[in-house]
Amino acid sequence: MDTLQLAIHNGIATVTLNRPEKRNALNSQLLTELRSTFEELGANPEVRVIILEANGKAFCAGADLGYLQQVSQFSVMENLADSTHLQQTFHTIYTCPKPTIAKVHGAAIAGGCGLATVCDFVIAGRTKALFGYSEVKIGFIPAVVSVYLLRKIGDTQTRRLLLSAENISAEEAERIGLITHAVDDDQLTDKVQSVAETLSNNSSSSVALTKKMLENLHGMDLDAGLRYAASMNAITRMTDDCKNGIQSFLQQ
């Protein structure tokens, strides 16, 4: 891969954005490699957790400038295909059956902030990390990420971030629920590793089913949600992980 690095150790996969000279800006190749990598890791039984991080000073600065110049010349159908490409990449990460952690050490702007948003956990350095959706400043709209952002932080804070295009600190991002943890910069790696190890000790099948359940519960009314939750509960009880877990618990 030209735009990513991948390492797997003790069931924890680390995917690293590797365009530091471009502030890890998104282009078609990077999106393609991200999608295929997360698909492969999601299907790999040896992988239990995925960390998404970046080389260089920025986590991801959004769309590549050369890429933006191309987009400005696209036809309607070309723009639809390109938008679908972005949507599919975000969807692949969001629906990955393995728990995902974004490790944000610097700026995560526009599409880069979107990358963090679609991960299950976002852990950021308190001093250097920055979050924002700048699309409306240059005539774009943050269309794809808005679907996930509304689910994550609700209507009020989504309107605030997307309409103002303001950048916010890691501490403010933590306060509004955009990220999971804001930590001292020198503690970032240790915190991410600690969370990853905790997640890796959980049942893979239970985690995957829980993620699927949370995805599907959005939009259901109370009765439909409860019926769906009951059916998921019944399915989970039939898995080997659940049966083995009950046996281990009873033998303690």
Backbone as CSV, one residue per row, in Angstrom:
resi,resn,N_x,N_y,N_z,CA_x,CA_y,CA_z,C_x,C_y,C_z
1,MET,0.843,-1.203,0.000,0.000,0.000,0.000,0.876,1.250,0.000
2,ASP,0.466,2.237,-0.770,1.255,3.464,-0.898,0.869,4.531,0.119
3,THR,-0.376,4.521,0.567,-0.853,5.609,1.433,-1.093,5.173,2.874
4,LEU,-0.968,3.883,3.136,-1.205,3.344,4.474,-0.071,2.434,4.901
5,GLN,0.088,2.307,6.212,0.939,1.276,6.794,0.059,0.403,7.680
6,LEU,0.398,-0.882,7.770,-0.403,-1.811,8.560,0.499,-2.698,9.401
7,ALA,0.164,-2.820,10.679,0.877,-3.728,11.581,-0.150,-4.445,12.445
8,ILE,0.089,-5.730,12.710,-0.802,-6.519,13.567,0.039,-7.186,14.641
9,HIS,-0.346,-6.962,15.905,0.399,-7.538,17.025,-0.573,-7.917,18.134
10,ASN,-0.542,-9.175,18.534,-1.406,-9.669,19.620,-2.879,-9.340,19.398
11,GLY,-3.327,-9.488,18.168,-4.733,-9.273,17.855,-5.135,-7.827,17.651
12,ILE,-4.193,-6.902,17.791,-4.483,-5.475,17.605,-3.860,-5.009,16.297
13,ALA,-4.693,-4.583,15.362,-4.216,-4.068,14.076,-4.092,-2.553,14.156
14,THR,-2.978,-2.033,13.671,-2.775,-0.586,13.623,-2.670,-0.154,12.168
15,VAL,-3.624,0.655,11.733,-3.645,1.206,10.377,-3.170,2.651,10.472
16,THR,-2.118,2.976,9.728,-1.512,4.302,9.837,-1.629,5.061,8.525
17,LEU,-2.281,6.217,8.559,-2.304,7.104,7.391,-0.880,7.568,7.136
18,ASN,-0.414,7.432,5.895,1.002,7.678,5.626,1.205,8.607,4.436
19,ARG,0.614,9.798,4.539,0.884,10.879,3.584,1.272,12.130,4.382
20,PRO,2.295,12.033,5.213,2.606,13.155,6.109,2.939,14.443,5.376
21,GLU,3.533,14.315,4.186,3.889,15.513,3.421,2.654,16.250,2.921
22,LYS,1.508,15.565,2.886,0.227,16.156,2.483,-0.726,16.277,3.676
23,ARG,-0.177,16.201,4.881,-0.982,16.240,6.106,-2.054,15.143,6.098
24,ASN,-1.688,14.018,5.451,-2.566,12.844,5.355,-3.918,13.171,4.728
25,ALA,-3.896,14.120,3.791,-5.132,14.523,3.124,-5.706,13.369,2.304
26,LEU,-7.012,13.357,2.187,-7.721,12.278,1.503,-7.689,12.458,-0.005
27,ASN,-7.356,11.389,-0.711,-7.531,11.337,-2.154,-8.147,9.989,-2.501
28,SER,-8.384,9.745,-3.770,-9.078,8.529,-4.176,-8.315,7.273,-3.771
29,GLN,-6.998,7.303,-3.908,-6.200,6.129,-3.564,-6.264,5.819,-2.073
30,LEU,-6.155,6.848,-1.250,-6.210,6.635,0.197,-7.569,6.073,0.616
31,LEU,-8.641,6.607,0.038,-9.975,6.102,0.365,-10.126,4.640,-0.050
32,THR,-9.599,4.303,-1.228,-9.671,2.920,-1.706,-8.904,1.984,-0.786
33,GLU,-7.703,2.400,-0.390,-6.879,1.554,0.469,-7.473,1.429,1.872
34,LEU,-8.068,2.499,2.374,-8.737,2.422,3.673,-9.894,1.427,3.634
35,ARG,-10.708,1.539,2.609,-11.871,0.651,2.515,-11.443,-0.810,2.435
36,SER,-10.510,-1.126,1.537,-10.097,-2.523,1.371,-9.409,-3.052,2.622
37,THR,-8.625,-2.203,3.291,-7.922,-2.632,4.504,-8.901,-2.947,5.625
38,PHE,-9.884,-2.088,5.837,-10.865,-2.344,6.895,-11.749,-3.541,6.559
39,GLU,-12.038,-3.762,5.285,-12.790,-4.958,4.904,-12.002,-6.216,5.246
40,GLU,-10.711,-6.209,4.917,-9.866,-7.378,5.182,-9.690,-7.610,6.682
41,LEU,-9.461,-6.543,7.424,-9.278,-6.688,8.874,-10.567,-7.131,9.551
42,GLY,-11.684,-6.632,9.066,-12.966,-7.025,9.634,-13.253,-8.505,9.462
43,ALA,-12.713,-9.097,8.397,-12.931,-10.519,8.121,-11.828,-11.409,8.683
44,ASN,-10.794,-10.815,9.251,-9.648,-11.573,9.755,-9.913,-12.033,11.193
45,PRO,-10.048,-13.339,11.423,-10.367,-13.814,12.776,-9.250,-13.579,13.786
46,GLU,-8.046,-13.296,13.305,-6.921,-13.047,14.207,-6.922,-11.618,14.744
47,VAL,-7.701,-10.750,14.120,-7.756,-9.339,14.522,-8.961,-9.113,15.423
48,ARG,-8.730,-8.487,16.565,-9.803,-8.250,17.533,-10.114,-6.763,17.710
49,VAL,-9.154,-5.897,17.408,-9.312,-4.449,17.570,-8.526,-3.772,16.450
50,ILE,-9.026,-2.615,15.976,-8.322,-1.853,14.947,-8.089,-0.430,15.437
51,ILE,-6.837,0.002,15.395,-6.464,1.382,15.717,-6.193,2.121,14.410
52,LEU,-6.761,3.305,14.256,-6.488,4.168,13.104,-5.698,5.372,13.593
53,GLU,-4.473,5.518,13.107,-3.618,6.630,13.514,-2.966,7.235,12.278
54,ALA,-2.029,8.168,12.475,-1.430,8.853,11.333,0.011,9.244,11.618
55,ASN,0.814,9.263,10.560,2.174,9.785,10.640,2.165,11.293,10.396
56,GLY,3.180,11.989,10.886,3.286,13.423,10.669,2.580,14.237,11.732
57,LYS,2.479,15.536,11.499,1.927,16.442,12.501,0.401,16.421,12.569
58,ALA,-0.251,16.123,11.453,-1.718,16.132,11.403,-2.265,14.713,11.397
59,PHE,-3.455,14.546,11.945,-4.160,13.271,11.784,-4.645,13.161,10.341
60,CYS,-5.451,14.123,9.907,-5.898,14.178,8.513,-6.514,15.545,8.261
61,ALA,-6.011,16.222,7.229,-6.423,17.598,6.961,-7.615,17.708,6.020
62,GLY,-8.291,16.600,5.754,-9.428,16.654,4.841,-9.025,16.281,3.435
63,ALA,-9.692,16.845,2.450,-9.449,16.478,1.058,-8.147,17.077,0.542
64,ASP,-7.451,16.306,-0.275,-6.221,16.747,-0.926,-6.531,17.888,-1.903
65,LEU,-5.653,18.894,-1.963,-5.899,20.063,-2.817,-5.980,19.686,-4.292
66,GLY,-5.096,18.795,-4.724,-5.150,18.338,-6.110,-6.444,17.602,-6.406
67,TYR,-6.886,16.853,-5.431,-8.153,16.123,-5.536,-9.319,17.109,-5.645
68,LEU,-9.278,18.189,-4.859,-10.333,19.202,-4.929,-10.383,19.863,-6.300
69,GLN,-9.212,20.102,-6.894,-9.171,20.690,-8.232,-9.824,19.768,-9.251
70,GLN,-9.588,18.476,-9.117,-10.225,17.509,-10.014,-11.738,17.523,-9.844
71,VAL,-12.176,17.509,-8.593,-13.606,17.463,-8.292,-14.330,18.662,-8.898
72,SER,-13.674,19.815,-8.888,-14.310,21.030,-9.413,-14.598,20.937,-10.908
73,GLN,-13.940,19.998,-11.588,-14.139,19.822,-13.027,-15.027,18.620,-13.356
74,PHE,-15.476,17.893,-12.344,-16.264,16.678,-12.564,-17.657,17.000,-13.093
75,SER,-18.215,16.051,-13.839,-19.622,16.107,-14.220,-20.479,15.669,-13.031
76,VAL,-21.789,15.795,-13.172,-22.693,15.376,-12.100,-22.498,13.898,-11.778
77,MET,-22.413,13.063,-12.799,-22.271,11.628,-12.578,-20.916,11.289,-11.964
78,GLU,-19.879,12.000,-12.369,-18.557,11.774,-11.775,-18.555,12.178,-10.301
79,ASN,-19.222,13.278,-9.994,-19.306,13.705,-8.595,-20.129,12.730,-7.760
80,LEU,-21.174,12.161,-8.346,-21.972,11.172,-7.628,-21.131,9.927,-7.328
81,ALA,-20.355,9.478,-8.318,-19.494,8.308,-8.120,-18.447,8.583,-7.052
82,ASP,-17.890,9.795,-7.074,-16.866,10.150,-6.094,-17.464,10.242,-4.689
83,SER,-18.633,10.837,-4.569,-19.296,10.930,-3.265,-19.652,9.547,-2.732
84,THR,-20.057,8.665,-3.633,-20.375,7.292,-3.238,-19.129,6.575,-2.733
85,HIS,-17.993,6.862,-3.357,-16.712,6.279,-2.921,-16.417,6.677,-1.471
86,LEU,-16.576,7.952,-1.153,-16.366,8.427,0.215,-17.367,7.780,1.165
87,GLN,-18.620,7.751,0.755,-19.675,7.160,1.593,-19.387,5.701,1.896
88,GLN,-18.933,4.962,0.896,-18.652,3.536,1.087,-17.476,3.313,2.034
89,THR,-16.474,4.180,1.954,-15.324,4.056,2.854,-15.742,4.309,4.297
90,PHE,-16.470,5.395,4.529,-16.939,5.700,5.883,-17.845,4.582,6.405
91,HIS,-18.717,4.086,5.549,-19.649,3.034,5.958,-18.907,1.750,6.324
92,THR,-17.862,1.427,5.570,-17.068,0.233,5.859,-16.420,0.331,7.234
93,ILE,-15.884,1.500,7.562,-15.261,1.685,8.876,-16.322,1.648,9.974
94,TYR,-17.428,2.338,9.760,-18.485,2.431,10.775,-19.101,1.066,11.077
95,THR,-19.272,0.241,10.051,-19.929,-1.053,10.224,-18.938,-2.198,10.414
96,CYS,-17.671,-1.901,10.537,-16.668,-2.945,10.759,-17.051,-3.754,12.003
97,PRO,-17.032,-5.079,11.935,-17.422,-5.880,13.099,-16.431,-5.821,14.259
98,LYS,-15.228,-5.315,14.007,-14.232,-5.176,15.067,-14.311,-3.772,15.666
99,PRO,-14.085,-3.615,16.968,-14.071,-2.271,17.556,-12.930,-1.442,16.983
100,THR,-13.207,-0.188,16.699,-12.229,0.698,16.064,-11.919,1.879,16.974
101,ILE,-10.653,2.272,16.983,-10.188,3.390,17.808,-9.437,4.373,16.923
102,ALA,-9.872,5.624,16.880,-9.106,6.671,16.209,-8.169,7.309,17.224
103,LYS,-6.893,7.288,16.921,-5.872,7.913,17.771,-5.490,9.240,17.118
104,VAL,-5.974,10.332,17.696,-5.827,11.647,17.061,-4.804,12.478,17.824
105,HIS,-3.675,12.725,17.182,-2.580,13.455,17.826,-2.452,14.884,17.321
106,GLY,-3.168,15.211,16.232,-3.065,16.537,15.634,-4.394,16.943,15.027
107,ALA,-4.348,17.766,13.995,-5.573,18.283,13.392,-6.346,17.188,12.660
108,ALA,-7.650,17.147,12.919,-8.579,16.276,12.194,-9.670,17.189,11.641
109,ILE,-9.556,17.530,10.369,-10.389,18.578,9.792,-11.196,18.014,8.626
110,ALA,-12.449,18.479,8.489,-13.333,18.105,7.380,-13.416,16.579,7.268
111,GLY,-13.042,16.017,6.110,-13.097,14.571,5.951,-12.240,13.830,6.947
112,GLY,-11.174,14.478,7.419,-10.333,13.867,8.445,-11.057,13.750,9.768
113,CYS,-11.867,14.743,10.084,-12.700,14.666,11.286,-13.780,13.606,11.090
114,GLY,-14.250,13.486,9.843,-15.206,12.439,9.531,-14.645,11.051,9.769
115,LEU,-13.381,10.846,9.404,-12.733,9.554,9.647,-12.758,9.196,11.123
116,ALA,-12.464,10.177,11.959,-12.506,9.930,13.399,-13.937,9.673,13.865
117,THR,-14.875,10.423,13.338,-16.272,10.318,13.755,-16.835,8.919,13.559
118,VAL,-16.437,8.233,12.487,-17.024,6.919,12.197,-16.356,5.784,12.972
119,CYS,-15.344,6.091,13.771,-14.737,5.074,14.628,-15.526,4.949,15.937
120,ASP,-15.451,3.794,16.563,-16.194,3.559,17.806,-15.664,4.396,18.964
121,PHE,-14.353,4.506,19.037,-13.694,5.283,20.086,-12.791,6.313,19.416
122,VAL,-12.758,7.512,19.981,-11.805,8.531,19.534,-11.047,9.007,20.760
123,ILE,-9.732,8.831,20.731,-8.879,9.245,21.843,-7.891,10.261,21.293
124,ALA,-7.811,11.419,21.931,-7.046,12.528,21.361,-6.132,13.175,22.384
125,GLY,-5.032,13.718,21.884,-4.117,14.485,22.714,-4.711,15.842,23.051
126,ARG,-4.632,16.215,24.293,-5.300,17.417,24.790,-4.753,18.707,24.181
127,THR,-3.458,18.753,23.893,-2.831,20.005,23.462,-2.871,20.219,21.958
128,LYS,-2.554,19.179,21.183,-2.345,19.355,19.745,-3.524,18.940,18.875
129,ALA,-4.395,18.114,19.388,-5.526,17.656,18.573,-6.531,18.787,18.364
130,LEU,-7.118,18.805,17.179,-8.080,19.837,16.802,-9.131,19.178,15.918
131,PHE,-10.391,19.566,16.118,-11.477,18.941,15.373,-12.345,20.015,14.724
132,GLY,-12.764,19.769,13.486,-13.646,20.720,12.831,-14.079,20.240,11.461
133,TYR,-15.219,20.773,11.023,-15.763,20.459,9.700,-15.811,21.771,8.919
134,SER,-14.854,21.969,8.049,-14.650,23.271,7.398,-15.315,23.374,6.031
135,GLU,-16.113,22.381,5.650,-16.607,22.306,4.278,-17.338,23.569,3.816
136,VAL,-18.190,24.158,4.672,-18.999,25.291,4.215,-18.159,26.536,3.940
137,LYS,-16.932,26.551,4.423,-16.057,27.697,4.147,-15.651,27.762,2.680
138,ILE,-15.635,26.608,1.992,-15.176,26.588,0.599,-16.277,26.142,-0.361
139,GLY,-17.521,26.238,0.086,-18.628,25.941,-0.810,-19.031,24.487,-0.890
140,PHE,-18.434,23.639,-0.081,-18.844,22.240,0.009,-19.912,22.103,1.093
141,ILE,-20.481,20.920,1.217,-21.299,20.607,2.385,-20.791,19.296,2.994
142,PRO,-20.830,19.175,4.315,-20.380,17.947,4.983,-21.486,16.900,4.959
143,ALA,-21.814,16.432,3.771,-23.022,15.633,3.577,-22.924,14.251,4.205
144,VAL,-21.893,13.498,3.834,-21.808,12.103,4.278,-21.651,12.024,5.789
145,VAL,-20.747,12.825,6.330,-20.476,12.732,7.771,-21.672,13.172,8.607
146,SER,-22.550,14.011,8.048,-23.692,14.496,8.828,-24.581,13.349,9.303
147,VAL,-24.665,12.289,8.515,-25.482,11.127,8.892,-24.969,10.511,10.192
148,TYR,-23.653,10.378,10.284,-23.042,9.775,11.472,-23.000,10.759,12.641
149,LEU,-22.770,12.022,12.320,-22.621,13.027,13.367,-23.930,13.240,14.125
150,LEU,-25.044,13.254,13.405,-26.342,13.393,14.068,-26.583,12.259,15.051
151,ARG,-26.179,11.061,14.681,-26.320,9.918,15.591,-25.426,10.074,16.812
152,LYS,-24.265,10.652,16.594,-23.254,10.673,17.650,-23.464,11.795,18.657
153,ILE,-23.759,13.002,18.193,-23.811,14.134,19.124,-25.137,14.894,19.096
154,GLY,-26.093,14.455,18.277,-27.399,15.088,18.277,-27.481,16.326,17.393
155,ASP,-28.700,16.843,17.266,-28.978,17.922,16.320,-28.301,19.238,16.698
156,THR,-28.368,19.619,17.962,-27.861,20.937,18.365,-26.370,21.084,18.100
157,GLN,-25.581,20.128,18.563,-24.134,20.232,18.387,-23.717,19.972,16.942
158,THR,-24.472,19.143,16.225,-24.179,18.939,14.803,-24.365,20.234,14.033
159,ARG,-25.463,20.948,14.287,-25.685,22.237,13.620,-24.569,23.222,13.970
160,ARG,-24.191,23.234,15.224,-23.127,24.144,15.654,-21.846,23.904,14.854
161,LEU,-21.405,22.663,14.786,-20.129,22.363,14.137,-20.190,22.518,12.623
162,LEU,-21.265,22.025,12.005,-21.321,22.029,10.547,-21.626,23.400,9.962
163,LEU,-22.450,24.193,10.642,-22.815,25.508,10.109,-21.779,26.577,10.425
164,SER,-21.121,26.476,11.565,-20.124,27.491,11.940,-18.756,27.197,11.347
165,ALA,-18.488,25.919,11.071,-17.168,25.479,10.591,-16.060,25.807,11.589
166,GLU,-16.418,25.963,12.862,-15.402,26.269,13.868,-14.579,25.033,14.203
167,ASN,-13.341,25.261,14.593,-12.487,24.198,15.103,-12.581,24.174,16.623
168,ILE,-12.623,22.981,17.186,-12.726,22.863,18.636,-11.592,22.010,19.184
169,SER,-11.278,22.221,20.442,-10.201,21.495,21.109,-10.643,20.079,21.459
170,ALA,-9.678,19.266,21.846,-9.991,17.905,22.281,-10.892,17.924,23.514
171,GLU,-10.643,18.853,24.432,-11.465,18.913,25.643,-12.910,19.276,25.322
172,GLU,-13.111,20.218,24.401,-14.468,20.576,24.005,-15.114,19.427,23.236
173,ALA,-14.340,18.752,22.400,-14.863,17.602,21.660,-15.304,16.495,22.609
174,GLU,-14.547,16.311,23.685,-14.927,15.318,24.693,-16.209,15.755,25.407
175,ARG,-16.315,17.034,25.716,-17.478,17.540,26.454,-18.770,17.314,25.687
176,ILE,-18.755,17.493,24.370,-19.985,17.363,23.582,-20.197,15.943,23.055
177,GLY,-19.284,15.031,23.376,-19.461,13.641,22.977,-18.924,13.285,21.612
178,LEU,-18.179,14.197,20.986,-17.592,13.890,19.680,-16.461,12.876,19.812
179,ILE,-15.709,12.955,20.909,-14.636,12.000,21.151,-14.841,11.326,22.507
180,THR,-14.124,10.236,22.706,-14.290,9.445,23.925,-13.432,9.954,25.067
181,HIS,-12.163,10.232,24.774,-11.225,10.666,25.807,-10.295,11.747,25.256
182,ALA,-10.063,12.781,26.055,-8.985,13.745,25.812,-7.944,13.516,26.893
183,VAL,-6.711,13.253,26.485,-5.657,12.918,27.446,-4.432,13.783,27.180
184,ASP,-3.537,13.853,28.158,-2.278,14.555,27.934,-1.558,13.936,26.743
185,ASP,-0.921,14.769,25.953,-0.293,14.290,24.720,0.693,13.155,24.967
186,ASP,1.451,13.244,26.052,2.448,12.206,26.314,1.830,10.918,26.858
187,GLN,0.526,10.940,27.116,-0.174,9.744,27.576,-1.041,9.114,26.483
188,LEU,-1.034,9.722,25.296,-1.950,9.289,24.236,-1.709,7.838,23.822
189,THR,-0.470,7.503,23.539,-0.163,6.144,23.086,-0.537,5.111,24.141
190,ASP,-0.197,5.386,25.393,-0.504,4.442,26.473,-2.009,4.272,26.654
191,LYS,-2.757,5.373,26.552,-4.209,5.293,26.723,-4.840,4.473,25.606
192,VAL,-4.414,4.726,24.376,-4.955,3.973,23.241,-4.646,2.488,23.390
193,GLN,-3.417,2.180,23.781,-3.027,0.784,23.953,-3.842,0.116,25.059
194,SER,-4.066,0.845,26.143,-4.841,0.302,27.259,-6.270,-0.015,26.842
195,VAL,-6.904,0.908,26.126,-8.272,0.680,25.660,-8.309,-0.484,24.675
196,ALA,-7.329,-0.532,23.772,-7.281,-1.615,22.785,-7.142,-2.972,23.460
197,GLU,-6.293,-3.049,24.468,-6.102,-4.321,25.171,-7.363,-4.736,25.925
198,THR,-8.044,-3.768,26.523,-9.305,-4.073,27.203,-10.327,-4.625,26.218
199,LEU,-10.449,-3.980,25.073,-11.404,-4.424,24.059,-11.046,-5.793,23.508
200,SER,-9.759,-6.060,23.370,-9.322,-7.330,22.780,-9.640,-8.520,23.672
201,ASN,-9.893,-8.268,24.950,-10.213,-9.351,25.880,-11.693,-9.731,25.861
202,ASN,-12.499,-8.959,25.158,-13.926,-9.248,25.088,-14.231,-10.258,23.986
203,SER,-15.411,-10.854,24.050,-15.841,-11.819,23.042,-16.019,-11.140,21.686
204,SER,-15.322,-11.645,20.672,-15.416,-11.051,19.337,-16.831,-11.124,18.781
205,SER,-17.488,-12.256,18.976,-18.843,-12.393,18.436,-19.818,-11.474,19.164
206,SER,-19.660,-11.336,20.477,-20.542,-10.441,21.238,-20.336,-8.986,20.836
207,VAL,-19.084,-8.602,20.641,-18.787,-7.234,20.220,-19.395,-6.955,18.849
208,ALA,-19.219,-7.892,17.913,-19.751,-7.704,16.563,-21.273,-7.599,16.580
209,LEU,-21.927,-8.462,17.355,-23.386,-8.424,17.437,-23.879,-7.158,18.132
210,THR,-23.147,-6.707,19.144,-23.524,-5.470,19.833,-23.412,-4.275,18.897
211,LYS,-22.331,-4.225,18.120,-22.177,-3.139,17.149,-23.323,-3.155,16.139
212,LYS,-23.650,-4.344,15.637,-24.735,-4.462,14.662,-26.056,-4.023,15.275
213,MET,-26.294,-4.412,16.517,-27.526,-4.033,17.199,-27.629,-2.515,17.336
214,LEU,-26.549,-1.868,17.750,-26.570,-0.415,17.929,-26.803,0.302,16.606
215,GLU,-26.234,-0.218,15.519,-26.460,0.372,14.193,-27.933,0.290,13.812
216,ASN,-28.542,-0.869,14.065,-29.911,-1.101,13.606,-30.973,-0.456,14.490
217,LEU,-30.658,-0.200,15.758,-31.650,0.377,16.667,-32.019,1.808,16.302
218,HIS,-31.114,2.525,15.638,-31.425,3.897,15.236,-32.625,3.900,14.291
219,GLY,-33.581,4.730,14.592,-34.754,4.856,13.734,-35.914,3.962,14.123
220,MET,-35.679,2.989,15.012,-36.776,2.125,15.459,-37.578,2.811,16.564
221,ASP,-38.889,2.573,16.570,-39.669,3.058,17.704,-39.438,2.132,18.896
222,LEU,-40.002,2.480,20.054,-39.724,1.742,21.284,-40.083,0.262,21.162
223,ASP,-41.282,-0.029,20.672,-41.722,-1.420,20.599,-40.869,-2.226,19.627
224,ALA,-40.599,-1.655,18.456,-39.774,-2.356,17.468,-38.367,-2.571,18.001
225,GLY,-37.845,-1.562,18.699,-36.509,-1.678,19.271,-36.424,-2.775,20.307
226,LEU,-37.444,-2.867,21.157,-37.449,-3.905,22.193,-37.589,-5.298,21.589
227,ARG,-38.412,-5.428,20.554,-38.547,-6.731,19.887,-37.225,-7.139,19.243
228,TYR,-36.591,-6.172,18.599,-35.301,-6.457,17.955,-34.250,-6.819,18.997
229,ALA,-34.216,-6.084,20.110,-33.239,-6.361,21.167,-33.446,-7.761,21.743
230,ALA,-34.703,-8.159,21.918,-34.988,-9.495,22.447,-34.510,-10.579,21.486
231,SER,-34.716,-10.362,20.180,-34.269,-11.357,19.200,-32.752,-11.441,19.159
232,MET,-32.074,-10.303,19.273,-30.610,-10.306,19.303,-30.101,-11.011,20.553
233,ASN,-30.794,-10.816,21.663,-30.429,-11.484,22.911,-30.503,-13.001,22.739
234,ALA,-31.581,-13.466,22.098,-31.762,-14.899,21.880,-30.681,-15.464,20.966
235,ILE,-30.350,-14.726,19.906,-29.314,-15.178,18.970,-27.969,-15.286,19.669
236,THR,-27.646,-14.281,20.487,-26.353,-14.262,21.172,-26.203,-15.452,22.109
237,ARG,-27.287,-15.846,22.750,-27.223,-16.967,23.696,-26.900,-18.296,23.017
238,MET,-27.042,-18.343,21.692,-26.753,-19.571,20.957,-25.304,-19.641,20.483
239,THR,-24.532,-18.582,20.666,-23.152,-18.580,20.178,-22.244,-19.372,21.109
240,ASP,-21.157,-19.884,20.539,-20.177,-20.624,21.346,-19.561,-19.733,22.413
241,ASP,-19.298,-18.466,22.062,-18.697,-17.550,23.040,-19.580,-17.414,24.275
242,CYS,-20.883,-17.303,24.062,-21.800,-17.145,25.194,-21.854,-18.421,26.030
243,LYS,-21.969,-19.557,25.366,-22.032,-20.829,26.096,-20.759,-21.076,26.894
244,ASN,-19.606,-20.806,26.262,-18.330,-21.001,26.959,-18.167,-20.005,28.101
245,GLY,-18.645,-18.776,27.875,-18.551,-17.754,28.914,-19.380,-18.106,30.135
246,ILE,-20.572,-18.645,29.909,-21.428,-19.059,31.025,-20.772,-20.191,31.807
247,GLN,-20.194,-21.154,31.079,-19.523,-22.271,31.740,-18.358,-21.795,32.603
248,SER,-17.570,-20.886,32.052,-16.422,-20.356,32.802,-16.881,-19.616,34.044
249,PHE,-17.960,-18.835,33.908,-18.476,-18.074,35.044,-18.978,-19.008,36.144
250,LEU,-19.681,-20.056,35.754,-20.250,-20.980,36.739,-19.181,-21.795,37.458
251,GLN,-18.039,-21.951,36.810,-16.961,-22.748,37.402,-16.051,-21.940,38.314
252,GLN,-16.285,-20.635,38.388,-15.430,-19.790,39.239,-15.675,-20.079,40.720
